[in-house]
Every structure is written in structure tokens, then in C-alpha cells.
Amino acid sequence: MFAQTPSSLPPQLPFKDSPFSIHGRFNRMSYLGGYGLIYLITCLGYFILASFLGSFQLSSDLFNFEFYSSLSGISALVVWVFWLFLIYLNIILVVRRLHDLNKSGWMGLLLFIPLVQFFFMLYLLLASGTAGPNQYGPLRTSTFIEKLMAWFILFIILITLISTAGFFYYFSGTGTLETPTQILQKGTQYF
């Protein structure tokens, strides 16, 4: 019957931020650090799984057919649970980053559109979040671990780019890297 005045409203409880919840915000550094953490979890998880199954060899690729054909029963269930956990972590990162931009988490569905996906990921990575609190919560600063993981993933990206460029430079200079036309000519000479 009576309108409540701001002084009669119950006091706001402090905002509890859980990194495994879709509620809250992630700034650019936290977003990038989250992907660094997912990268480490993925590498460590596959190493542990491959070691546990006895299919780990230094000369083999963890993503080859023999690795997945060795999965059956409980081990296949563990892989599915692991994949679902990684998908959940990715969803959290995208939704919380969108919340920092004061956008709905449903915009994350744009990642399923192939051409839009690349530009949307750049937008998430480069756009600055809203200054101060927004409808999704107060401004959140990055923790030390998030900053460490962000710099780690940037270092990995830099090393990958340099090594890939070095690989192509080396093989193009030695003449062992052939053009697609040369590959087709040599491959079809027997027919």
C-alpha cells in the first residue's frame, strides 16, 4: 500500500563472485586468463587420461584414431564428462565477458555462425567493458592468477606464431616445401 523509500529497502548483500558461475563479469584480462587456464586444464587432462589408459607415447599424437579407439566403458564416460566440463568453462567465459560489455549472454550464440564467429571473438577480446557497475554486477578486477594465465597464453600464442613462421621460412628456403601445383603433378604422374 505504501511505496517503499530507498531507506526502507533491505540492505544489499555484498556480491559474491564465483569463477564457475555465469553471474558476474570478466574483463579482458580475466577473459584471456580464463582461456589460458582452459588450455592448461586441457593439456593436463589429456596427458593424465592418456597416461592412465597406457596409450601415451612421445612419438604419437594424442588426437589420433588409436587414442579414441582405446576408449571404452568408464574411460569414454570420463572423456565425455571432461569435454562437457570444458564446454561449460567456455560458456562461462563468453557469458561473463558479454556481461562485462553490458550485453546479454545469449549473444554468445553468434559463435555458431561461421563467418561471424571470427569477428565476434575479436570483439570479445578487444572491446573494453563498461566502466563502473552495470546491470550484471559491479566492476571486477583481475586476480593475480588470471593475469598470470593471460600472459602465459599470450606467450604461447607468440611462440606458436614465431615457430610457424620459422617452419615455413625454413622449408621454403630449402626447396622441400612444394607448391600445390607441384604436389598435384607429382601425385598424378602415375595415372
Secondary structure per residue as TSV (DSSP state, phi and psi in degrees):
chain	resnum	aa	ss	phi	psi
A	1	M	-	360.0	-45.3
A	2	F	-	-96.6	141.1
A	3	A	-	-74.0	138.6
A	4	Q	-	-82.5	133.7
A	5	T	-	-88.3	159.3
A	6	P	G	-54.8	-30.4
A	7	S	G	-75.5	-20.3
A	8	S	G	-93.2	-4.2
A	9	L	S	-73.5	149.6
A	10	P	-	-65.9	148.3
A	11	P	-	-66.3	145.6
A	12	Q	-	-72.0	134.1
A	13	L	-	-77.0	151.4
A	14	P	-	-64.1	144.1
A	15	F	-	-74.9	121.4
A	16	K	-	-97.3	121.4
A	17	D	-	-102.4	115.8
A	18	S	-	-108.5	127.3
A	19	P	T	-67.8	-12.5
A	20	F	T	-100.6	16.3
A	21	S	S	-113.8	148.0
A	22	I	S	-81.8	-3.7
A	23	H	S	-88.6	130.2
A	24	G	S	118.7	-167.1
A	25	R	-	-132.0	151.5
A	26	F	-	-128.0	124.5
A	27	N	-	-78.3	-176.6
A	28	R	H	-60.1	-42.6
A	29	M	H	-67.6	-41.1
A	30	S	H	-66.2	-38.2
A	31	Y	H	-62.6	-48.9
A	32	L	H	-67.5	-38.7
A	33	G	H	-64.0	-34.2
A	34	G	H	-62.7	-40.1
A	35	Y	H	-69.8	-32.0
A	36	G	H	-63.4	-41.1
A	37	L	H	-65.9	-41.8
A	38	I	H	-63.2	-39.3
A	39	Y	H	-60.2	-46.7
A	40	L	H	-64.5	-42.9
A	41	I	H	-61.9	-41.3
A	42	T	H	-64.3	-48.9
A	43	C	H	-61.2	-46.8
A	44	L	H	-64.9	-41.9
A	45	G	H	-62.4	-44.7
A	46	Y	H	-67.3	-36.7
A	47	F	H	-64.2	-45.8
A	48	I	H	-64.7	-44.2
A	49	L	H	-63.6	-45.0
A	50	A	H	-66.2	-37.6
A	51	S	H	-67.1	-40.5
A	52	F	H	-65.9	-37.9
A	53	L	H	-81.6	-9.4
A	54	G	T	76.4	16.7
A	55	S	-	-106.7	15.3
A	56	F	-	-89.7	125.0
A	57	Q	-	-136.4	144.2
A	58	L	T	-66.3	-24.0
A	59	S	T	-92.4	-1.4
A	60	S	S	-105.6	161.0
A	61	D	-	-94.8	134.3
A	62	L	T	-69.0	-16.9
A	63	F	T	-102.6	19.1
A	64	N	S	-84.6	173.7
A	65	F	H	-66.1	-36.2
A	66	E	H	-62.9	-35.0
A	67	F	H	-63.3	-47.5
A	68	Y	H	-75.9	-26.3
A	69	S	H	-73.9	-19.1
A	70	S	T	-80.7	-6.1
A	71	L	-	-86.2	126.3
A	72	S	-	-156.1	152.4
A	73	G	T	61.5	-122.9
A	74	I	H	-63.7	-40.0
A	75	S	H	-64.9	-36.8
A	76	A	H	-65.7	-38.3
A	77	L	H	-64.3	-40.0
A	78	V	H	-63.1	-41.5
A	79	V	H	-63.6	-42.8
A	80	W	H	-63.6	-42.5
A	81	V	H	-64.4	-40.6
A	82	F	H	-62.2	-45.4
A	83	W	H	-62.9	-43.1
A	84	L	H	-63.4	-37.5
A	85	F	H	-63.4	-43.1
A	86	L	H	-65.6	-38.5
A	87	I	H	-64.2	-42.3
A	88	Y	H	-60.8	-43.2
A	89	L	H	-62.7	-39.7
A	90	N	H	-65.3	-40.3
A	91	I	H	-63.0	-42.8
A	92	I	H	-58.9	-46.4
A	93	L	H	-59.6	-47.8
A	94	V	H	-66.3	-46.4
A	95	V	H	-64.1	-45.4
A	96	R	H	-68.8	-31.3
A	97	R	H	-68.9	-40.2
A	98	L	H	-64.2	-37.5
A	99	H	H	-62.8	-35.7
A	100	D	H	-66.2	-29.5
A	101	L	T	-86.7	5.6
A	102	N	T	62.1	38.0
A	103	K	-	-118.1	158.4
A	104	S	-	-72.2	146.4
A	105	G	G	-65.2	-19.6
A	106	W	G	-66.3	-18.7
A	107	M	G	-63.7	-17.8
A	108	G	G	-61.8	-17.9
A	109	L	G	-66.0	-14.8
A	110	L	G	-64.0	-18.0
A	111	L	G	-67.2	-14.4
A	112	F	G	-89.0	-2.9
A	113	I	S	-97.1	115.2
A	114	P	H	-53.6	-52.4
A	115	L	H	-74.3	-34.5
A	116	V	H	-70.5	-28.8
A	117	Q	H	-55.1	-45.8
A	118	F	H	-61.7	-48.2
A	119	F	H	-70.4	-32.8
A	120	F	H	-66.8	-40.5
A	121	M	H	-64.4	-39.5
A	122	L	H	-63.4	-40.0
A	123	Y	H	-60.5	-46.3
A	124	L	H	-62.7	-35.7
A	125	L	H	-78.2	-35.8
A	126	L	H	-103.2	-23.3
A	127	A	S	-70.6	139.5
A	128	S	-	-84.5	143.0
A	129	G	-	-74.7	174.6
A	130	T	-	-71.6	137.8
A	131	A	S	-78.7	130.5
A	132	G	S	81.3	-175.1
A	133	P	-	-69.8	150.0
A	134	N	B	-132.3	-168.6
A	135	Q	T	-67.8	-11.0
A	136	Y	T	-103.9	1.2
A	137	G	B	137.4	177.8
A	138	P	S	-75.2	165.7
A	139	L	-	-63.1	133.8
A	140	R	-	-115.8	130.1
A	141	T	-	-90.5	154.8
A	142	S	-	-75.3	142.7
A	143	T	-	-82.5	169.2
A	144	F	H	-61.1	-42.8
A	145	I	H	-63.1	-41.1
A	146	E	H	-63.7	-40.9
A	147	K	H	-65.8	-40.8
A	148	L	H	-63.3	-44.5
A	149	M	H	-66.5	-35.3
A	150	A	H	-65.1	-45.2
A	151	W	H	-67.8	-32.9
A	152	F	H	-62.9	-48.0
A	153	I	H	-68.8	-34.3
A	154	L	H	-64.7	-38.3
A	155	F	H	-64.6	-43.1
A	156	I	H	-62.8	-42.5
A	157	I	H	-63.0	-44.0
A	158	L	H	-63.1	-46.1
A	159	I	H	-62.3	-39.8
A	160	T	H	-63.8	-44.7
A	161	L	H	-64.0	-43.5
A	162	I	H	-65.7	-43.5
A	163	S	H	-68.9	-35.2
A	164	T	H	-66.9	-43.7
A	165	A	H	-63.7	-41.7
A	166	G	H	-63.7	-39.0
A	167	F	H	-60.3	-50.1
A	168	F	H	-67.8	-36.9
A	169	Y	H	-64.5	-44.4
A	170	Y	H	-63.8	-49.6
A	171	F	H	-74.0	-24.5
A	172	S	H	-77.0	-28.0
A	173	G	H	-77.7	-27.2
A	174	T	H	-88.4	-10.4
A	175	G	T	84.0	2.2
A	176	T	-	-83.3	-17.7
A	177	L	S	-88.6	115.2
A	178	E	-	-99.2	155.3
A	179	T	-	-76.7	158.3
A	180	P	H	-57.4	-32.4
A	181	T	H	-65.5	-42.7
A	182	Q	H	-65.3	-38.2
A	183	I	H	-63.9	-43.4
A	184	L	H	-64.7	-41.7
A	185	Q	H	-63.8	-45.0
A	186	K	H	-71.0	-33.4
A	187	G	H	-76.0	-25.8
A	188	T	S	-103.1	4.0
A	189	Q	T	-69.1	-18.9
A	190	Y	T	-84.3	-10.0
A	191	F	-	-100.0	360.0
